[in-house]
Amino acid sequence: MSRLLDEHRKGALPAFRDATLFKVVYAWGMRASEAVGLDITDFYRNPKAPQFGEFGVMQIRHGKSSRGGPPKRRAVVTLFDWAVDALQEYVEQVRPLMVRDGSTALWLSERGTRLRTRELETRFATYRTALGLDEVLTPHALRHSYVTHLIESGVDPAFVQRQVGHLHQSTTAIYTGVSADYMNTMMSQAIERTRLRPSDEEGAGR
């Protein structure tokens, strides 16, 4: 991608933006509307995770609102160093070439205006079609994947719930679509834990 930027290849900037945008949507478990609402000032350091530098915490200001209420804010802590690397490269090398009139929007259209949710969804659909993926997939699938992968990695469900801004843990559970391998592993562990060892059986009969 750096070579394409150096050659000023047509479409290189939006392609680089899109690649980074989809990585960010996944890596912070975001809704599409939350992603396009980000400003470059919506990140700050996390003293507990200094390795992420200025991108230790993402402040989401346009979270899904409750019925009749204002957009909800939440802070999402950064978990993936590869996502920070991708975002930093975009902020330093690509965004400056797209910004117009001092806009603070993180994601910019080819016109230099804030990218809209509809544009994000359209771009995602274009790549999905080009790759021959199932049409049922939307940008929201990246959020589902984020939840599923954290749960499969053994992350506390309560932590995952806070990260994605769900009011109820049952909502987070709906997002989880664990793989067959994960289910088999959990089954094996459950069987092992519920099976009494011979020494335990002897102790229970005393």
Stockholm file with secondary structure:
# STOCKHOLM 1.0

chainA/1-206         MSRLLDEHRKGALPAFRDATLFKVVYAWGMRASEAVGLDITDFYRNPKAPQFGEFGVMQIRHGKSSRGGPPKRRAVVTLFDWAVDALQEYVEQVRPLMVRDGSTALWLSERGTRLRTRELETRFATYRTALGLDEVLTPHALRHSYVTHLIESGVDPAFVQRQVGHLHQSTTAIYTGVSADYMNTMMSQAIERTRLRPSDEEGAGR
#=GR chainA/1-206 SS CHHHHHTTCTTHHHHHHHHHHHHHHHHTTCCHHHHHTCBTTSEECCTTCGGGGGGSEEEEEEECCCTTSCCEEEEEECCCHHHHHHHHHIIIIIHHHHCCTTCCBSSBCTTSSBCCHHHHHHHHHHHHHHHTCCTTCCTHHHHHHHHHHHHHTTCCHHHHHHHHTCSSHHHHHHHCCCCHHHHHHHHHHHHHHHSCCHHHHHHHHC
#=GC SS_cons         CHHHHHTTCTTHHHHHHHHHHHHHHHHTTCCHHHHHTCBTTSEECCTTCGGGGGGSEEEEEEECCCTTSCCEEEEEECCCHHHHHHHHHIIIIIHHHHCCTTCCBSSBCTTSSBCCHHHHHHHHHHHHHHHTCCTTCCTHHHHHHHHHHHHHTTCCHHHHHHHHTCSSHHHHHHHCCCCHHHHHHHHHHHHHHHSCCHHHHHHHHC
//
